[in-house]
Amino acid sequence: MRIVGCKRTIIARIGAALGFVCGVMGLLGALTNHTWKLGPEGWFEGGILLALISMFALLDGTFSFQRDRAARP
């Protein structure tokens, strides 16, 4: 049995978790007025971008899995 989209789903879930962690770090850094090389805004925006890319990868994996499932007799 071939599972299409499983690898993309796992990668997307890991990316979403990392994006959430980056976003929380940026938010906490901004609230406590810490200065970092990237800056709190950079961490927060990077986390948002990573989470969005992960969501697109998750949707792509879901659609490819459904397409493969519908193509089977």
C-alpha positions as CSV (number, residue, x, y, z in Angstrom):
1,M,0.0,0.0,0.0
2,R,1.3,3.4,-1.0
3,I,0.8,6.3,1.3
4,V,1.0,9.6,-0.6
5,G,1.4,12.8,1.3
6,C,2.4,11.2,4.6
7,K,5.9,12.6,4.5
8,R,4.7,16.0,3.6
9,T,2.2,15.8,6.5
10,I,4.9,14.9,9.0
11,I,7.2,17.7,7.7
12,A,4.3,20.2,7.9
13,R,3.5,19.3,11.5
14,I,7.1,19.7,12.5
15,G,7.3,23.0,10.7
16,A,4.1,24.2,12.3
17,A,5.4,23.3,15.8
18,L,8.7,25.1,15.1
19,G,6.8,28.2,13.7
20,F,4.7,28.3,16.9
21,V,7.9,28.1,19.0
22,C,9.5,30.9,17.1
23,G,6.4,33.1,17.3
24,V,6.1,32.5,21.0
25,M,9.8,33.4,21.5
26,G,9.4,36.6,19.5
27,L,6.3,37.5,21.5
28,L,7.9,36.8,24.8
29,G,11.0,38.7,23.8
30,A,9.0,41.7,22.8
31,L,7.0,41.7,26.0
32,T,10.1,41.5,28.2
33,N,12.1,44.0,26.1
34,H,15.0,41.7,25.4
35,T,17.4,42.6,22.6
36,W,18.5,39.9,20.2
37,K,20.4,40.0,16.9
38,L,17.3,39.2,14.9
39,G,15.0,41.2,17.1
40,P,11.7,40.2,18.6
41,E,9.8,41.3,15.4
42,G,12.0,39.0,13.3
43,W,11.4,36.0,15.5
44,F,7.7,36.6,15.5
45,E,7.4,37.2,11.7
46,G,9.7,34.3,11.0
47,G,7.5,32.1,13.1
48,I,4.4,33.3,11.3
49,L,6.0,32.7,7.9
50,L,7.2,29.2,8.9
51,A,3.7,28.3,10.2
52,L,2.0,29.6,7.0
53,I,4.4,27.5,4.8
54,S,3.8,24.5,7.0
55,M,0.0,24.9,6.6
56,F,0.3,25.1,2.8
57,A,2.5,21.9,2.9
58,L,-0.1,20.2,5.1
59,L,-2.9,21.1,2.8
60,D,-0.9,19.9,-0.2
61,G,-0.2,16.6,1.5
62,T,-3.9,16.2,2.4
63,F,-5.1,16.9,-1.2
64,S,-2.6,14.5,-2.7
65,F,-3.6,11.8,-0.2
66,Q,-7.3,12.3,-1.1
67,R,-6.5,12.4,-4.8
68,D,-4.6,9.1,-4.5
69,R,-7.4,7.5,-2.5
70,A,-10.0,8.6,-5.0
71,A,-8.0,7.2,-7.9
72,R,-7.9,3.7,-6.5
73,P,-10.6,1.3,-7.6
